[in-house]
């Protein structure tokens, strides 16, 4: 029975933790970087597989080091890392999403970044921020992503619009024109409710100058800016421009391809998905920076590389991460994965410097905003998700919904 | 319990009690003779054979069950994953908090809704299908049995894909049927009032197979003589069903109802894959709520308390069902 299984797994985690309290800061006996040793690395999804190739190249140049890469699926990554943290069996190096950072530093299993080797100025500010908790860096930015606006240029032409929308009004006008004049089912694809809806809301919230939690760690989600952003977001649903029910696991690429959804906010990976999955669309779509209210600010995502506090190979791990995150390593990584380099110098030559679409991402990255690294960030954003759902389903006004979220979040950020 | 090899095990089984009470044919005479001289040995053998199970049970069931109980009285949170001993005992605070937690109460209500509507539907349809397949269709019987059982053995992810297609408001199967007759299909999964009924429909579809198999087994256990006798006495189909099938199926009915109820009280997969509890928590069940509190927010203590409340609810309902339905058979 599922319940028993889940109760059991919660229990096992505790039992394991109880049995293995011995873990913690052992640190001390670090093996020198030039000694013969094996480095264990966990990376997620597609990165995990591609990283194994890079590791082979690295091993050739550094024969004393064997890099053992374990690809971990994104769906199980979080749970596996938590279990490993509880059991004291974290790998030497692990890939971590920005949202994990607060949690794992709270768990006390991450080694602070050696800021002599890795310097903040080499990376996008938001990339660096993602690895920081309370001003202390725990992760080196590996790749970054941000959301930009994808839109169908062919359908826009049919609707009589030839330029990319630059502000909120133009975006809504375009959405309306798509629906009215080009006969698309929807105007813009944004998520109405469910987990992580806030990710779609960020580009509205940040562009209006709002935040969930400010620099001082205070909840500010009921600010006039946030209310304005949520009103705008909600208007897409009340005007029937966006779908009120999007099932979990919805694939926007397909509907973008068949023209039902002519606009959505997407990450850099959507370029590959569109080129490979919807080849018939070639030349019929473009990317644009997030339309502005006060300014054009999108969310920053991506992954960092962390070293485990218990690792006995910190010196070698640092060198390996250095190899992956310097300009050369980053350009090579872009070629293999199309993940956007977190290191800004990597953008100054080759494809990255010449491709106009990529420059849109670059420009968006310069201002993109990372979420604060709070241990209970998931819980905080869950309250915002609920507020968004109330508005998109027509259950509450933006003011009321955010007032509720504000008081709930105040209780969480102390 | 699976029978193990060797005579010692066989007689150990006789010793075991309740299971053997119904089968006097097993020959108490023979085993009793053997039991006397080697009682200690048999005990040893019994324990030995049970060891693998017992070890697994202790490690994977008993320890976690107790650990969860202990945890439900603490404020076990994220930090305690690496420092479990730092968790504080807070008595019944988690439990009292539960009953003022709107979200929990909503999930409790949703779960009750699911059970109250889902269980009778599943039992009724399961019985109907079983009776039809047992009597009616002769030729394609196997085909239909497999057909009705297929959803049970299909993974929920595949099921979710199919149901999403069926319920898709713009180009799904149901939407197609609606537009055939000139209507617009409602948005089943996106509507707060329709999402739960949609979950129930899906769960019933998935579970009718299990109940059907139970009822088919029950139906086939009814001796043909009884039916023949009834027919000779001039009983019609309906009379036969009412006078023979239903009473003799009571034990099966009891079992099917109890396990379906327990299963539905635990419902997790359907909302997890289809709606993630939405829209606006309208399909948030207790199990899903527990999962999210535990693994998304790391309120392990709170989630454990929730698990125990659910456990008590399930136990209470099960005992009640056993009482009520058993009394009826007398």
Contacts between the chains, C-beta under 8 A, distances in Angstrom:
chain1	res1	chain2	res2	distance
A	1	B	262	6.9
A	1	B	263	7.1
A	1	B	266	5.9
A	2	B	266	5.4
A	2	B	268	5.0
A	2	B	269	7.0
A	2	B	287	6.6
A	3	B	266	4.2
A	3	B	268	7.6
A	3	B	287	5.9
A	3	B	307	7.1
A	3	B	310	6.6
A	3	B	311	7.8
A	3	B	314	7.9
A	4	B	61	7.6
A	6	B	268	7.7
A	6	B	287	7.1
A	6	B	290	7.1
A	6	B	291	6.4
A	6	B	294	7.7
A	6	B	307	7.6
A	7	B	64	6.6
A	7	B	65	6.8
A	7	B	68	5.4
A	7	B	304	7.8
A	7	B	307	4.8
A	7	B	311	7.9
A	8	B	60	6.0
A	8	B	61	6.4
A	8	B	64	4.4
A	8	B	65	7.5
A	9	B	64	7.6
A	10	B	64	7.1
A	10	B	68	5.9
A	10	B	71	7.5
A	10	B	294	5.7
A	10	B	300	6.2
A	10	B	303	6.5
A	10	B	304	6.4
A	10	B	307	7.3
A	11	B	63	6.7
A	11	B	64	2.3
A	11	B	65	6.5
A	11	B	66	7.8
A	11	B	67	4.3
A	11	B	68	4.6
A	11	B	71	7.7
A	12	B	60	7.2
A	12	B	64	5.4
A	13	B	81	7.0
A	13	B	300	7.7
A	14	B	64	7.6
A	14	B	67	4.6
A	14	B	68	7.6
A	14	B	71	5.8
A	14	B	76	7.4
A	14	B	84	6.1
A	14	B	300	7.3
A	15	B	63	5.2
A	15	B	64	6.2
A	15	B	67	5.4
A	17	B	80	7.5
A	17	B	81	6.1
A	17	B	82	7.0
A	17	B	84	4.3
A	18	B	67	7.4
A	18	B	84	5.3
A	18	B	85	7.7
A	21	B	83	7.5
A	21	B	84	6.6
A	21	B	85	6.3
A	23	B	82	6.9
A	24	B	82	7.3
A	79	B	295	6.9
A	82	B	81	6.1
A	85	B	81	6.3
A	85	B	82	5.8
A	86	B	81	4.7
A	86	B	82	6.1
A	88	B	82	8.0
A	103	B	78	6.1
A	103	B	298	7.7
A	106	B	78	5.7
A	106	B	79	5.7
A	107	B	78	6.9
A	107	B	79	6.8
A	107	B	81	6.0
A	107	B	82	4.8
A	108	B	82	5.9
A	108	B	83	7.7
A	109	B	82	6.5
A	185	B	170	6.7
A	192	B	190	7.7
A	192	B	279	7.6
A	193	B	278	4.9
A	193	B	279	5.2
A	193	B	280	6.7
A	194	B	275	7.7
A	194	B	276	5.0
A	194	B	278	4.9
A	194	B	279	7.9
A	195	B	276	5.4
A	243	B	190	7.9
A	244	B	187	6.9
A	244	B	190	5.5
A	245	B	169	6.9
A	245	B	187	4.9
A	245	B	189	5.8
A	245	B	190	2.0
A	245	B	191	7.4
A	245	B	279	6.7
A	246	B	190	7.8
A	247	B	164	5.5
A	247	B	189	6.0
A	247	B	274	7.0
A	247	B	275	7.4
A	248	B	273	7.1
A	248	B	274	7.3
A	248	B	275	7.0
A	248	B	276	5.0
A	260	B	170	7.6
A	375	B	78	5.6
A	375	B	79	7.8
A	376	B	78	7.2
A	376	B	297	6.6
A	376	B	298	7.7
A	378	B	296	5.3
A	378	B	297	6.3
A	379	B	296	7.4
A	379	B	297	4.5
A	382	B	296	7.4
A	382	B	297	7.5
A	386	B	280	7.7
A	386	B	281	8.0
A	389	B	278	6.8
A	389	B	279	6.5
A	389	B	280	5.3
A	390	B	280	6.8
A	393	B	192	7.2
A	393	B	279	5.9
A	393	B	280	5.9
A	395	B	280	6.6
